[in-house]
Amino acid sequence: MKLTIYRKLLLSYLAMALLTVLASAYAIFSLRQLHETAYRIISEDVAVVDLSKKLIDTLIAQQNSERRYLVLRDQAFAEMFRSRAQEFNGVLEQLRRNSFPGAAPALAKLTPLHGRYAEVFSREVELIGGGNDDAAQAISETSGRAAIDEMALHLRGLQKSAEQAIDVRLNEIRERGVAATRLTVALSAVSLVVGLALVLLVTTNISRPLRRLERATGLIAEGNFDYDFRTDRRDEIGSLAHAFGVMSRRLKVLEERSLDANPLTGLPGNRAIEQEIINRREAKRPFALCHVDLDNFKPFADNYGYAWGSEVIKDVAGLLAETMREGGTPEDFLGHVGGDDFVILALPGRAEELCGRIVAGFAARMGRYYSEADRDRGFFVGRDRKGVEQAFPLLSVTIAIVTDDGSRFAGPLEMAEAAARLKEYAKTLPGSNYVTEKDLQGE
């Protein structure tokens, strides 16, 4: 298997990832154990402690209600006793649901003890109702106190057992945390050392050709597009070197186009247009050449001034570029022959649609370039080529569309001449128009 940079990096990553996964898996497993232990502390042990304290408080409140009833003989305290009894039973039920298994025997004894205490209180109520206060006081001090003391003993035992369980589990969390930390740190250190070694190895392997690429970049930045970056590597750096050469040649073409670009619009000029036509003809791909020309532009520029005429040319270039962005394809080409002449190269099926959009949007775009009087009249007064003053229609656009697949014309010059002849026919039509060779044949 050929060890490309991608595979080297992948193997390095897999080695580090394996160690990282082991460390992470162990850490997650340990954290899960710690989480389970902490959850049991909160949901079982702490709950038992809190609920045991709450039961003791409820029991004390219940005993206070009993004693007040024995002294004051007020039924409100009897109702309070029974309310506290219900509260005690509710908390006891919560304790059963949240307690640890070892608490079951003690909880099983609390229910009958509490029931016995309630029976003692009911007997006290009967005795007081019969006027036998001393007997009621006696059973409260004997049977009632015994039941309360025994329940309190069981509850304190539960509380103490839960507190001891909390201590045991906290020690367990501490010991497991220390062990997990040590092993995780060890695995992370091994992963770091292995990763550093692999990084140094891979870096050394690719740093030299990258430095050569850096030097080539500097030379290209200085304009030396013919620099040949050679390498015998068969990996990604070799592919990068090849792409670098392609980029260098492309930059050379772009620089030539930039030097050839029209200074007014920045669009590619005659040499770029000719080369683009040659490329498409050599590729034997059908394409359409659209020659765009403005009608009545010279008398317009003579009348309004060439500075204003330049603004029109720039606006027309903007219209063409926007139309191609919105409705064209990335393969379309826009060039500026000079003056008011432009060239569009597009797929035959899309050319007529593009030209239709240009014709449709031209008039509205040009309205702001006329004076209000000329715009209202629909024409302007200027001089023709012989210097004779006459009325000229407002600016319009004429587009001649010629198609080729590399076999119809001898070269770009012949194709341009055919477009020029078609454009002369189109200029005989009123207003803005685009015409194809079929239109001329139909005429």
Contacts in CASP RR format, 6 or more apart in sequence:
PFRMAT RR
TARGET T0000
AUTHOR 0000-0000-0000
METHOD contacts of the structure
MODEL  1
MKLTIYRKLLLSYLAMALLTVLASAYAIFSLRQLHETAYRIISEDVAVVD
LSKKLIDTLIAQQNSERRYLVLRDQAFAEMFRSRAQEFNGVLEQLRRNSF
PGAAPALAKLTPLHGRYAEVFSREVELIGGGNDDAAQAISETSGRAAIDE
MALHLRGLQKSAEQAIDVRLNEIRERGVAATRLTVALSAVSLVVGLALVL
LVTTNISRPLRRLERATGLIAEGNFDYDFRTDRRDEIGSLAHAFGVMSRR
LKVLEERSLDANPLTGLPGNRAIEQEIINRREAKRPFALCHVDLDNFKPF
ADNYGYAWGSEVIKDVAGLLAETMREGGTPEDFLGHVGGDDFVILALPGR
AEELCGRIVAGFAARMGRYYSEADRDRGFFVGRDRKGVEQAFPLLSVTIA
IVTDDGSRFAGPLEMAEAAARLKEYAKTLPGSNYVTEKDLQGE
1 7 0 8 1.000
2 234 0 8 1.000
2 235 0 8 1.000
3 235 0 8 1.000
4 234 0 8 1.000
4 235 0 8 1.000
4 236 0 8 1.000
5 202 0 8 1.000
5 205 0 8 1.000
5 206 0 8 1.000
5 235 0 8 1.000
5 236 0 8 1.000
5 237 0 8 1.000
6 235 0 8 1.000
6 236 0 8 1.000
8 202 0 8 1.000
8 205 0 8 1.000
9 202 0 8 1.000
12 195 0 8 1.000
12 198 0 8 1.000
12 199 0 8 1.000
12 201 0 8 1.000
12 202 0 8 1.000
15 194 0 8 1.000
15 195 0 8 1.000
15 198 0 8 1.000
16 191 0 8 1.000
16 194 0 8 1.000
16 195 0 8 1.000
16 198 0 8 1.000
19 187 0 8 1.000
19 190 0 8 1.000
19 191 0 8 1.000
19 194 0 8 1.000
20 187 0 8 1.000
20 188 0 8 1.000
20 191 0 8 1.000
22 187 0 8 1.000
23 183 0 8 1.000
23 184 0 8 1.000
23 187 0 8 1.000
23 188 0 8 1.000
23 191 0 8 1.000
26 180 0 8 1.000
26 183 0 8 1.000
26 184 0 8 1.000
26 187 0 8 1.000
27 180 0 8 1.000
27 184 0 8 1.000
30 176 0 8 1.000
30 177 0 8 1.000
30 179 0 8 1.000
30 180 0 8 1.000
30 184 0 8 1.000
31 180 0 8 1.000
33 176 0 8 1.000
34 173 0 8 1.000
34 176 0 8 1.000
34 177 0 8 1.000
34 180 0 8 1.000
37 169 0 8 1.000
37 172 0 8 1.000
37 173 0 8 1.000
37 176 0 8 1.000
38 169 0 8 1.000
38 173 0 8 1.000
40 100 0 8 1.000
40 169 0 8 1.000
41 165 0 8 1.000
41 166 0 8 1.000
41 169 0 8 1.000
41 170 0 8 1.000
43 98 0 8 1.000
44 98 0 8 1.000
44 99 0 8 1.000
44 100 0 8 1.000
44 162 0 8 1.000
44 165 0 8 1.000
45 100 0 8 1.000
45 162 0 8 1.000
45 163 0 8 1.000
45 165 0 8 1.000
45 166 0 8 1.000
45 169 0 8 1.000
46 162 0 8 1.000
46 166 0 8 1.000
47 94 0 8 1.000
47 95 0 8 1.000
47 98 0 8 1.000
47 99 0 8 1.000
48 95 0 8 1.000
48 98 0 8 1.000
48 99 0 8 1.000
48 100 0 8 1.000
48 103 0 8 1.000
48 158 0 8 1.000
48 159 0 8 1.000
48 161 0 8 1.000
48 162 0 8 1.000
49 159 0 8 1.000
49 162 0 8 1.000
49 163 0 8 1.000
49 166 0 8 1.000
51 91 0 8 1.000
51 94 0 8 1.000
51 95 0 8 1.000
51 98 0 8 1.000
51 99 0 8 1.000
52 95 0 8 1.000
52 155 0 8 1.000
52 156 0 8 1.000
52 157 0 8 1.000
52 158 0 8 1.000
52 159 0 8 1.000
52 162 0 8 1.000
53 159 0 8 1.000
54 91 0 8 1.000
55 88 0 8 1.000
55 91 0 8 1.000
55 92 0 8 1.000
55 95 0 8 1.000
55 110 0 8 1.000
55 155 0 8 1.000
56 152 0 8 1.000
56 155 0 8 1.000
56 156 0 8 1.000
58 84 0 8 1.000
58 87 0 8 1.000
58 88 0 8 1.000
58 91 0 8 1.000
59 88 0 8 1.000
59 148 0 8 1.000
59 151 0 8 1.000
59 152 0 8 1.000
59 155 0 8 1.000
61 84 0 8 1.000
62 81 0 8 1.000
62 84 0 8 1.000
62 85 0 8 1.000
62 88 0 8 1.000
62 117 0 8 1.000
63 148 0 8 1.000
65 77 0 8 1.000
65 78 0 8 1.000
65 80 0 8 1.000
65 81 0 8 1.000
65 84 0 8 1.000
66 77 0 8 1.000
66 81 0 8 1.000
66 121 0 8 1.000
66 124 0 8 1.000
66 140 0 8 1.000
67 140 0 8 1.000
68 74 0 8 1.000
68 77 0 8 1.000
69 77 0 8 1.000
69 78 0 8 1.000
69 81 0 8 1.000
69 124 0 8 1.000
69 125 0 8 1.000
69 128 0 8 1.000
70 124 0 8 1.000
70 128 0 8 1.000
70 133 0 8 1.000
70 136 0 8 1.000
70 137 0 8 1.000
70 140 0 8 1.000
73 128 0 8 1.000
78 121 0 8 1.000
78 125 0 8 1.000
81 121 0 8 1.000
85 114 0 8 1.000
85 118 0 8 1.000
88 114 0 8 1.000
89 114 0 8 1.000
92 107 0 8 1.000
92 110 0 8 1.000
92 111 0 8 1.000
92 114 0 8 1.000
95 103 0 8 1.000
95 107 0 8 1.000
95 158 0 8 1.000
96 107 0 8 1.000
99 107 0 8 1.000
99 158 0 8 1.000
100 161 0 8 1.000
100 162 0 8 1.000
100 165 0 8 1.000
102 161 0 8 1.000
103 158 0 8 1.000
103 161 0 8 1.000
103 162 0 8 1.000
106 154 0 8 1.000
106 155 0 8 1.000
106 157 0 8 1.000
106 158 0 8 1.000
107 158 0 8 1.000
109 150 0 8 1.000
109 154 0 8 1.000
110 151 0 8 1.000
110 154 0 8 1.000
110 155 0 8 1.000
113 147 0 8 1.000
113 150 0 8 1.000
113 151 0 8 1.000
113 154 0 8 1.000
114 147 0 8 1.000
114 151 0 8 1.000
116 143 0 8 1.000
116 147 0 8 1.000
117 144 0 8 1.000
117 147 0 8 1.000
117 148 0 8 1.000
117 151 0 8 1.000
120 139 0 8 1.000
120 140 0 8 1.000
120 143 0 8 1.000
120 144 0 8 1.000
120 147 0 8 1.000
121 144 0 8 1.000
123 136 0 8 1.000
123 139 0 8 1.000
124 136 0 8 1.000
124 139 0 8 1.000
124 140 0 8 1.000
125 136 0 8 1.000
127 133 0 8 1.000
127 135 0 8 1.000
127 136 0 8 1.000
127 139 0 8 1.000
128 136 0 8 1.000
206 237 0 8 1.000
209 231 0 8 1.000
209 233 0 8 1.000
209 237 0 8 1.000
209 238 0 8 1.000
209 241 0 8 1.000
210 237 0 8 1.000
212 229 0 8 1.000
212 231 0 8 1.000
213 229 0 8 1.000
213 237 0 8 1.000
213 240 0 8 1.000
213 241 0 8 1.000
213 244 0 8 1.000
216 227 0 8 1.000
216 229 0 8 1.000
216 244 0 8 1.000
216 248 0 8 1.000
219 227 0 8 1.000
220 227 0 8 1.000
220 248 0 8 1.000
220 251 0 8 1.000
223 255 0 8 1.000
225 248 0 8 1.000
225 249 0 8 1.000
225 251 0 8 1.000
225 252 0 8 1.000
225 255 0 8 1.000
226 248 0 8 1.000
226 252 0 8 1.000
227 248 0 8 1.000
228 245 0 8 1.000
229 241 0 8 1.000
229 244 0 8 1.000
229 245 0 8 1.000
230 241 0 8 1.000
231 237 0 8 1.000
231 238 0 8 1.000
231 241 0 8 1.000
233 241 0 8 1.000
256 271 0 8 1.000
256 272 0 8 1.000
257 268 0 8 1.000
257 269 0 8 1.000
257 271 0 8 1.000
257 272 0 8 1.000
260 268 0 8 1.000
260 269 0 8 1.000
260 270 0 8 1.000
260 271 0 8 1.000
260 272 0 8 1.000
261 267 0 8 1.000
261 268 0 8 1.000
261 269 0 8 1.000
261 272 0 8 1.000
262 268 0 8 1.000
262 269 0 8 1.000
262 335 0 8 1.000
262 336 0 8 1.000
262 338 0 8 1.000
264 310 0 8 1.000
264 313 0 8 1.000
264 314 0 8 1.000
264 317 0 8 1.000
264 336 0 8 1.000
264 339 0 8 1.000
265 313 0 8 1.000
265 314 0 8 1.000
265 317 0 8 1.000
265 318 0 8 1.000
265 336 0 8 1.000
266 317 0 8 1.000
266 336 0 8 1.000
267 317 0 8 1.000
267 334 0 8 1.000
267 335 0 8 1.000
267 336 0 8 1.000
267 342 0 8 1.000
268 276 0 8 1.000
268 333 0 8 1.000
268 334 0 8 1.000
268 335 0 8 1.000
268 336 0 8 1.000
269 335 0 8 1.000
269 336 0 8 1.000
269 337 0 8 1.000
269 338 0 8 1.000
270 337 0 8 1.000
270 338 0 8 1.000
272 335 0 8 1.000
273 333 0 8 1.000
273 335 0 8 1.000
273 337 0 8 1.000
273 343 0 8 1.000
273 345 0 8 1.000
273 412 0 8 1.000
274 412 0 8 1.000
276 333 0 8 1.000
276 345 0 8 1.000
277 289 0 8 1.000
277 345 0 8 1.000
277 411 0 8 1.000
277 412 0 8 1.000
277 415 0 8 1.000
278 411 0 8 1.000
278 412 0 8 1.000
280 287 0 8 1.000
280 345 0 8 1.000
280 406 0 8 1.000
281 404 0 8 1.000
281 406 0 8 1.000
281 409 0 8 1.000
281 411 0 8 1.000
281 412 0 8 1.000
282 406 0 8 1.000
284 405 0 8 1.000
284 406 0 8 1.000
284 407 0 8 1.000
285 405 0 8 1.000
286 347 0 8 1.000
286 348 0 8 1.000
286 403 0 8 1.000
286 404 0 8 1.000
286 405 0 8 1.000
287 345 0 8 1.000
287 346 0 8 1.000
287 347 0 8 1.000
287 348 0 8 1.000
287 403 0 8 1.000
287 404 0 8 1.000
287 405 0 8 1.000
288 344 0 8 1.000
288 345 0 8 1.000
288 346 0 8 1.000
288 347 0 8 1.000
288 348 0 8 1.000
288 349 0 8 1.000
288 351 0 8 1.000
288 401 0 8 1.000
288 402 0 8 1.000
288 403 0 8 1.000
289 343 0 8 1.000
289 344 0 8 1.000
289 345 0 8 1.000
289 401 0 8 1.000
289 402 0 8 1.000
289 403 0 8 1.000
289 404 0 8 1.000
289 415 0 8 1.000
289 416 0 8 1.000
289 419 0 8 1.000
290 343 0 8 1.000
290 344 0 8 1.000
290 345 0 8 1.000
290 346 0 8 1.000
290 351 0 8 1.000
290 354 0 8 1.000
290 355 0 8 1.000
290 399 0 8 1.000
290 400 0 8 1.000
290 401 0 8 1.000
290 419 0 8 1.000
290 434 0 8 1.000
291 341 0 8 1.000
291 342 0 8 1.000
291 343 0 8 1.000
291 399 0 8 1.000
291 400 0 8 1.000
291 402 0 8 1.000
291 416 0 8 1.000
291 419 0 8 1.000
291 420 0 8 1.000
291 422 0 8 1.000
291 423 0 8 1.000
292 316 0 8 1.000
292 320 0 8 1.000
292 341 0 8 1.000
292 342 0 8 1.000
292 343 0 8 1.000
292 344 0 8 1.000
292 358 0 8 1.000
292 397 0 8 1.000
292 398 0 8 1.000
292 399 0 8 1.000
293 340 0 8 1.000
293 341 0 8 1.000
293 342 0 8 1.000
293 397 0 8 1.000
293 398 0 8 1.000
293 399 0 8 1.000
293 400 0 8 1.000
293 423 0 8 1.000
293 427 0 8 1.000
294 312 0 8 1.000
294 316 0 8 1.000
294 340 0 8 1.000
294 395 0 8 1.000
294 396 0 8 1.000
294 397 0 8 1.000
294 398 0 8 1.000
295 393 0 8 1.000
295 395 0 8 1.000
295 396 0 8 1.000
295 397 0 8 1.000
295 398 0 8 1.000
295 427 0 8 1.000
295 431 0 8 1.000
295 432 0 8 1.000
296 392 0 8 1.000
296 393 0 8 1.000
296 394 0 8 1.000
296 395 0 8 1.000
296 396 0 8 1.000
297 309 0 8 1.000
297 312 0 8 1.000
297 339 0 8 1.000
297 340 0 8 1.000
297 395 0 8 1.000
298 385 0 8 1.000
299 380 0 8 1.000
299 382 0 8 1.000
299 383 0 8 1.000
299 384 0 8 1.000
299 392 0 8 1.000
300 309 0 8 1.000
300 312 0 8 1.000
300 380 0 8 1.000
300 392 0 8 1.000
300 395 0 8 1.000
301 308 0 8 1.000
301 309 0 8 1.000
302 382 0 8 1.000
302 383 0 8 1.000
303 380 0 8 1.000
303 381 0 8 1.000
303 382 0 8 1.000
303 383 0 8 1.000
304 369 0 8 1.000
304 380 0 8 1.000
308 369 0 8 1.000
309 369 0 8 1.000
311 369 0 8 1.000
312 340 0 8 1.000
312 366 0 8 1.000
312 369 0 8 1.000
312 395 0 8 1.000
313 339 0 8 1.000
313 340 0 8 1.000
315 365 0 8 1.000
315 366 0 8 1.000
315 369 0 8 1.000
316 340 0 8 1.000
316 342 0 8 1.000
316 362 0 8 1.000
316 365 0 8 1.000
316 397 0 8 1.000
317 336 0 8 1.000
317 342 0 8 1.000
319 358 0 8 1.000
319 361 0 8 1.000
319 362 0 8 1.000
319 365 0 8 1.000
320 334 0 8 1.000
320 342 0 8 1.000
320 344 0 8 1.000
320 358 0 8 1.000
321 334 0 8 1.000
323 354 0 8 1.000
323 357 0 8 1.000
323 358 0 8 1.000
324 332 0 8 1.000
324 334 0 8 1.000
324 344 0 8 1.000
324 346 0 8 1.000
324 354 0 8 1.000
326 357 0 8 1.000
327 350 0 8 1.000
327 353 0 8 1.000
327 354 0 8 1.000
327 357 0 8 1.000
328 346 0 8 1.000
328 350 0 8 1.000
328 354 0 8 1.000
329 346 0 8 1.000
329 347 0 8 1.000
329 350 0 8 1.000
331 346 0 8 1.000
331 347 0 8 1.000
332 344 0 8 1.000
332 345 0 8 1.000
332 346 0 8 1.000
332 347 0 8 1.000
332 350 0 8 1.000
332 354 0 8 1.000
333 343 0 8 1.000
333 344 0 8 1.000
333 345 0 8 1.000
333 346 0 8 1.000
334 342 0 8 1.000
334 343 0 8 1.000
334 344 0 8 1.000
334 345 0 8 1.000
335 342 0 8 1.000
335 343 0 8 1.000
335 344 0 8 1.000
336 342 0 8 1.000
336 343 0 8 1.000
337 343 0 8 1.000
344 351 0 8 1.000
344 354 0 8 1.000
344 355 0 8 1.000
346 354 0 8 1.000
348 403 0 8 1.000
351 401 0 8 1.000
351 403 0 8 1.000
352 401 0 8 1.000
352 434 0 8 1.000
352 436 0 8 1.000
355 399 0 8 1.000
355 401 0 8 1.000
355 434 0 8 1.000
356 434 0 8 1.000
358 397 0 8 1.000
358 399 0 8 1.000
358 434 0 8 1.000
359 397 0 8 1.000
359 399 0 8 1.000
359 432 0 8 1.000
359 433 0 8 1.000
359 434 0 8 1.000
362 395 0 8 1.000
362 396 0 8 1.000
362 397 0 8 1.000
362 432 0 8 1.000
363 394 0 8 1.000
363 396 0 8 1.000
363 432 0 8 1.000
366 394 0 8 1.000
366 395 0 8 1.000
367 375 0 8 1.000
367 394 0 8 1.000
369 395 0 8 1.000
370 380 0 8 1.000
370 394 0 8 1.000
371 380 0 8 1.000
374 380 0 8 1.000
374 394 0 8 1.000
375 394 0 8 1.000
378 393 0 8 1.000
378 394 0 8 1.000
379 391 0 8 1.000
379 392 0 8 1.000
379 393 0 8 1.000
379 394 0 8 1.000
380 391 0 8 1.000
380 392 0 8 1.000
380 394 0 8 1.000
381 389 0 8 1.000
381 390 0 8 1.000
381 391 0 8 1.000
381 392 0 8 1.000
382 389 0 8 1.000
382 390 0 8 1.000
382 391 0 8 1.000
382 392 0 8 1.000
383 389 0 8 1.000
383 390 0 8 1.000
384 390 0 8 1.000
393 430 0 8 1.000
393 431 0 8 1.000
396 431 0 8 1.000
396 432 0 8 1.000
396 433 0 8 1.000
397 432 0 8 1.000
398 423 0 8 1.000
398 426 0 8 1.000
398 427 0 8 1.000
398 429 0 8 1.000
398 432 0 8 1.000
398 433 0 8 1.000
398 434 0 8 1.000
398 435 0 8 1.000
399 423 0 8 1.000
399 426 0 8 1.000
399 433 0 8 1.000
399 434 0 8 1.000
399 435 0 8 1.000
400 419 0 8 1.000
400 420 0 8 1.000
400 422 0 8 1.000
400 423 0 8 1.000
400 425 0 8 1.000
400 426 0 8 1.000
400 434 0 8 1.000
400 435 0 8 1.000
401 419 0 8 1.000
401 422 0 8 1.000
401 434 0 8 1.000
401 435 0 8 1.000
401 436 0 8 1.000
401 437 0 8 1.000
402 415 0 8 1.000
402 418 0 8 1.000
402 419 0 8 1.000
402 422 0 8 1.000
402 437 0 8 1.000
403 436 0 8 1.000
403 437 0 8 1.000
404 415 0 8 1.000
408 415 0 8 1.000
409 415 0 8 1.000
409 418 0 8 1.000
418 437 0 8 1.000
422 435 0 8 1.000
422 436 0 8 1.000
422 437 0 8 1.000
422 440 0 8 1.000
425 435 0 8 1.000
425 439 0 8 1.000
425 440 0 8 1.000
425 443 0 8 1.000
426 433 0 8 1.000
426 434 0 8 1.000
426 435 0 8 1.000
429 435 0 8 1.000
END
